[in-house]
Amino acid sequence: MKPISVRSFYYIIALIIFLIEITIARGLFGYGFIRGSVGDILVIALIYALFRACNTPPLRSALFSIAAGFVVEGLQYIHLVDLLGLQKGSVLYIVIGNTFSPHDLLMYIIGGVLAWGLDQAIFRIKSPIQHR
């Protein structure tokens, strides 16, 4: 079996997480804890995978991903979607969100740490992923 490149591996991971996020957002897979916590953890893992696909080092990818989550949560705190007059249900309204929660900040940290930790574990075991 031909090994896949590291970049391709991360793009595939990002695509899988994105599809899971869509099912969560559409209410097809879980409510409550799944939507409110697991979804936040996964979105940081998605951002992490995209940074890694661009050859950003693991720790930097984790920190940038967590920072991105914090920025979005800050935009929710100032009600940016209302300030911009975004229509409820629009793509930007959904991406930015409209409800600040300190709990989400914790989930972003958990997501970044988990993504980084799993990444470190994957590359410690023998895998068909081609290292550069």
N, C-alpha and C positions, 0 to 999 in steps of 0.2 A: 504494500500500500504506500502510495506516494505521500510524504508528509505535507501538511498544509503550512503555509507561512504564518508567522505570529500575527501579522496584520489581519489576515483572513480569519484567523481564529477569533480575534477580538470583534471583528465585524459580525461574525456569525453569532457570537454571544450577545452583542448589542441588539441584533435583529430578534433573537429569541426573547430577550427581556422586553423589547418594545412590543412584541405580540402579546406577551403576558400582560403588560401594562394596559394595552387596549382592551383586553378581556375584562380586566379589573375595572377600568373606567366605564365600560359599557354595562357594568353590573352583571356580567355573565359568570363571574368567578368571585364570589365572596362579597361580603359587606362588612361594615364595622371595622374590626381589627385588620382584616385583609386589606380593605380599601384605605383605611386611615394610617396604618403603620407599615404593613408589608409593601404597599405601593410606594411609600416614601423611601423605604430601604432600596427597593428595586430601581427607582428612578436614579438614585445616586450610583448604583451599580451599572446602570445603562450609561450614564455620563462617564464613569470610570472606564468602561470598555471602549467608548469612543476616543477618549484621551489615549488609552493604550494602543488603539489601532493607529493612532498618529505618532507612535513611537515615543510618547511621553513616558518618562521613568515611572515606575510603580508608585513610589511614595508621593511624588509630585502629582500624579494622576488622582490619588486619593484626596490629597489636600485641595486640589482644584475642584474636584467633584463636590466635596463637602462645602467649599466656599460658594460654589454655584447654588447649592441648595439654600445656604444662608442668605445669599443675595435675593433669591426668589422669595424667601420668607420675609425678608425686609420689605420687598415691594408689596407683599400682601399686608404688612403692618401699616404701610402708608396708604393702602387702598388704591394702588396705582390703576387698577382696572376701572375704578369709578372716576378717578381723575382724568383718565384718557377717554372716558365715555364708551368703553368697550361693551359690546352687546353680550348679554349672558348667553353662553353656549358657543360663542365664537372661539376659534382656535386659540388666539392669544389669551382670551379670558380663561380658558381651560388650562393652558400652560402656566400662566402666572398664578391663577387662583385668586381667591378673595378673602380667605380666612386665615389670619395669623394664628399659629399655635406653637408655644414653646416645646410641646411634645414632638412636633415635626423636626425641630432642630436636633433633638436627641436621636430621632430615627435617621437623620442624615449622617450623623456621626457614626452610628451603628452601620449604616450602609457602606460608608467609606472604609471603615475598619474591616468589615466582612469582605468587601471586594478586594481590598489589598491583601488580606490574609489568605483568601482562597487563591488569589493569583500567585502568591508566594508558594502555597502548597502544591498547586498544579505543576509549577515548573521545577519542583523538587523531585517529583516522581517521574519515572520514565514515561514519555508521552510521544505521540506521533507528530508533535508540533515542531516545525523546523526552527531552531534558534539561529539568530544572526550573530 
